[in-house]
Amino acid sequence: MNKKLISTLAGAVILGGVFGANAVADQFKTVGIQDGNTEVAERSTDDDRTETVQSTPSGSQAEETLLSFEEAKEKALAQFEGVVESIELERENGRMVYDIDIDNGSEDVDLDMDAVTGEVLRSKTDWDDDDDDDRDDVRPADNLLTQQEALDIATAEFNGKLEEIELDDDDDRMIYEIELKNGDREAEFDIDAVTGEILDMELDD
């Protein structure tokens, strides 16, 4: 009887030691990356609560004011001669960028410009082999809506994140072409750049 009792107690001590070791090991879990930017570590406390420690890398850009179409155009023409054929604001790898096309008669210049700093990120020059030399310059007039005003009109109809906005001359009518995204849903708008009238709206569910 005593031998059986001693064996039982010894087994309990051994099991208790195993459980104790597991409890210590479970206090710290593997550090991982959350959303590609935030480092996360979890630690279990004595009262079964879990603490999460997050560390966001420094240098993340705060939201800044974007250059207007006119400002982007002026900066582009200060470096490349010609007339601006199109200006498009789009999101590339989380950065807002102006895609600008310039025609100087014999060459076409396609450049990407940081929409905040005005820095030219990329430029490509091709020979102009079409007969588009008489095309009018995309010239924002004083009575045009700003890109923010056009964006406000679009987001009033569809709550989404700006993916692309372009000011285009369509048959002598200035139009904002806007693309918004919300999760898996997308919306595209054509908005009269003078009156603010929504000329076309397409929803993609």
N, C-alpha and C positions, 0 to 999 in steps of 0.2 A: 504493500500500500504506500509506504513511504517512498519506495523507489519510483513508483508511478507518479507520485506528486512532484518529486524532484525533477523528473524528466519533463513533466508538463511545464513547470516553472522555467526550466532552462530553455525550452522551445519558445516560451513567451518572451524571454529576454532577447533571444536571437531575432525573432520576428520584430520585436520592438526596435532593435538596432537597425534593421532593414528599413522599416517605415521611417525612422528618424533620418536616415541618409537620403531617402527619396524626398522627404519634406524639404531638406536643405537644397537638394538639386533642383527642385521645382521652383525655388524662389526667383531664379533668373532665367529668362527665356531669351532666345536668339534675337539679336538686333536685326531689324530689317529696314527696308526703304518703303515709305508710304507715299503714293502719288508722285514718285520720282524725285521729290524734293525734300521730304521730311524724314528724318531718322527717328525711329521709334524703338524704345526699349520698355518691356513690361517687367514688373517685379511684384511678386505676391507678398503680401504682408501677413503678420501673424494672425490677424482676424479675418483671413480669407478674402480680403479686399485686394484688388489689383491696381497698382499705380502705373501710369503711363507717362513716360518722359519723352518729349519731342524736342528735336533740335533742328531748326530751319537754317540752311546754309546762308551765310551773309552774302550781300551783293545782289539780292533779288530786287528787280526794278520796281519801283513804285509807279503808279499810274501817272503819266505825264501828258501834257497838252500836245496834241498832234498839230503838225503844220497844216495850213489850209491848202487847197488846191493851187491857189494863186502863189503862195509862198513856195510850194514845191516846184511850180513851174519856173519861177524866177531863179531859184537855185540851180535848176537843171540848165536853163538857158545861159546862166553865167559861166557854165563849163562847156556847153556844147551849142554850136551855132545851128540855127534852123527854126522851124515852127513846131509847136507841140501838136501832135496828131491825137493823142489820147493820154489821159491820166487815170490811173486805177489804184485805189487803196485796197490792199488785201492783207490777210494775216498769213505770215510764213513762219513756222516753227515758234509760234507764240509772240512774234514781233510784227508790228504794223509796218508795212512797207508800201511805198508808192512805186508802181510800175509805170514808167513814162516812156512814150514813143516820140521821137523827134525826127523830122524829115528836113534835110538841108538841100534837097534838090537832087544830089547825086548819091547820097547815102542815107540809110535809115539807122538811127541809134535807138537801141532798147536798153534802158537802164533801170536798176532797182535802187531806191533811195530810202534810207531810214526815215520813217514818217515823224519821228520826234527830233532827231538831231540834224537831219538834212544830209547826212553822210551818204555818198554814192557807194553802195555796196558792190555793185556789179554793173558793167556796161558792155554792150556788144554792138559792133558796127557792121552793117551789111550794105552791099551795093543796092541802090534803088533801081529795080528793074521794072517798075510799073509806071503808069501814066497818071500818077496821082499828084503831080507837082502843083496843081492848082487847088488842092484841097485847102479849105479854110483852117486857120489856126483855132484850136480850142481855146477860146478866150473868155474866161469867166467875166460876166458883166456885173455892173454894180447892183442890178436888181435881181440877181440870182439868189436863191436860198443858199445858206451855208450847208456844208455837209452834215453838221449836227442837226440843223432844222429838218433836213430831209430824212435823217436817221430817226428823229423823234416821230415823224409822220409814220414811218414804217413800223417802228416798235409799238406804236399805239394800236396797230392792227395785229401784230404778232410779236410776242415777248420772246426775243432771242438774242443771241450773241452775234455781233457784227463779224462776218467772214469776208465780205468784199463790198466796196462801194466805188462806183465809177461815174464820172461826169462825161457824158457823150453827146456829140452833135448828131442828131438823127433827123435828116431832112430839114436842116435849119431850125430845129427845135432842140433846146438843151434839156437833157434828161439825166436824172440820177438813176443808175442801175444798182440796186442794193440786194445783197444776199445775207440772210440771217439764219442762224442755226440754234435749235434748242433740243439737245439730246439727239434722237434719231430723226427729228422733224426739221425740215428746211422750208424757207420761204424766200421767194424772189419778187422784187418790186421794180417797176418802172414808174418814176415820179417826175412830173413836169418840174423842172428846176426853177421856173418862174412862179407858177401858180400854186405848186404843191399838190396838184391833183394826182391821184393815183391812177395811172394809165393802164397798168396791168399788174396783177398779183397772182402768183402761182404758189400753191402749197403742196409740199411733198411729204406725205405721211409714211 
